[in-house]
Each structure stands twice: as C-alpha cells, then as structure tokens.
Amino acid sequence: MFPEVIGKEITNETLKLWSKLSRNWLHFRGIAQKLRERIETYGFPPSYSIVLPIKYDEEDKKDLQELTKRIKETRKLLKISFEKWKEMLKTYKQITPVRNRS
C-alpha cells in the first residue's frame, strides 16, 4: 500500500535511506565498523564516540556531514509522507459520511 499512497520514487528513496541509516548509524555493526576504520586510518577513534565532552576535529567532519545529510533526507521524506497522509485524510473525509453519535 505504501507505494500506491506516496509513489514508487519516494518509497524507493525511503527504503534506501533506511538502509543507509540502519547500516551505518543504528546498528552496532555499523558503529563498530566506523570506529575500527577510524582507528586503523588515523590511530584514534572519532571524537563523537567518546562520552566525555570533547571538541570535534577535522577527521570527524566527514562522518558528521554524512549524518547531517541523512537527517536532511529523513526530514524531506517525512514531510512528503505527512503531506500524502493529509491528502488521504481529506479524501477519506469526503467519501465517508458523518455518523450520528447519539
């Protein structure tokens, strides 16, 4: 039903975004891979992985830019989905008679 409601293109974008988010940012495996790659490449973990308050460095910039991009994509898709939902509600209200609640 989802593709019929919001269209195949938005459905595909949503699935691709979910895959990127879950693979890289939500599942432990993706987070662990980012930590390992950073340590192997630069000899230290990314600043955002350390719990203590710490300044971000230039090496963190790429990961934070990727996360920012995914958040922007999420906002865009949520906005489109919400607009489609509102359209569906309007259509539903037009075809559904109001019931007497007495």
N, C-alpha and C positions, 0 to 999 in steps of 0.2 A: 504494500500500500504506500509506503514512503516515497518510492519513485513517482508514483502516479500523482501524489499530492504536491511535491516540491520540484519534480522534474529529475530526469536521469543525470543531468550535468551536476546539479547541486548534490544529489545523492552520491555520485562518484567522488566529488570533492570532499564530502563529509567522511566517507569511508577512508580516503587517502589520508586525510588529516588525523583521523582516529588512529590509523595505523602508525603514523609518524609519532604522535603523542604517546601512544601506549608503548611503542618500541623504545623510544629514546628517553622519555621523561616520567612515565608512570610505573613501569615495571622495574624491579630491582636489577634485572639483567642489563637493561639499557643504561641505568645509572652506573652500575658497576663497570660496564664497558667504557663509558666516558671517563671514569676515574682511572682505569687501567691505561687507556690511551694517553691521557694527560701525563700520568706518571712516567710512562715509557718514553714519551716525546720530550717532556720538559724536566722530569726528575722530581716533580711535586704535584700534588692534587690541585684541582681548581679551587679557587678561594671560596666559592659558594658552597663547597662540600664540607667546609669546616664550620662547626657550630659557633665558635667564638666570633664576636663581631670583628670583622676584618675588612680592609679595603680590597676591592676588586682590582685585578691587574689586567694588563693588555691581553694576556692569554685567556682570560675569562670572557673577553668581549665576544668572541665567535659563538660560544655556547649561549650566552645571554641574548645575542642577536637572533639566534635560531629560536629560542624560547619566545622572544618578543614576536617574531614572525608567526609562530604557531598560535599565539594568543590572539593576534590580529585576525588570522584566518578563522579562528573559533568564533570571534565576535561577529565577523561577516556572515558566517553560516548560521549562527543563532538568530541574527537579525532577519535573514531571509526566511528561515523556518518559522519565526514568530509572525512575520507578515503573512505567510501562507496559512498559518493556523488561524489568524484573524479573518482571512478571506473565507476559510472553511466555515467558521462560526457564523459569519454573515449569511452565507449560502444556506447553512443548516437552519438558521432562524427564519429565513424566507420560505423554506419548504415545509417547516414544521409548524402546525397550528398551535396556538397558545391554548393550554389546557385550563379548564376551570378548576381552581384549587379549593372549592368549597366542600 
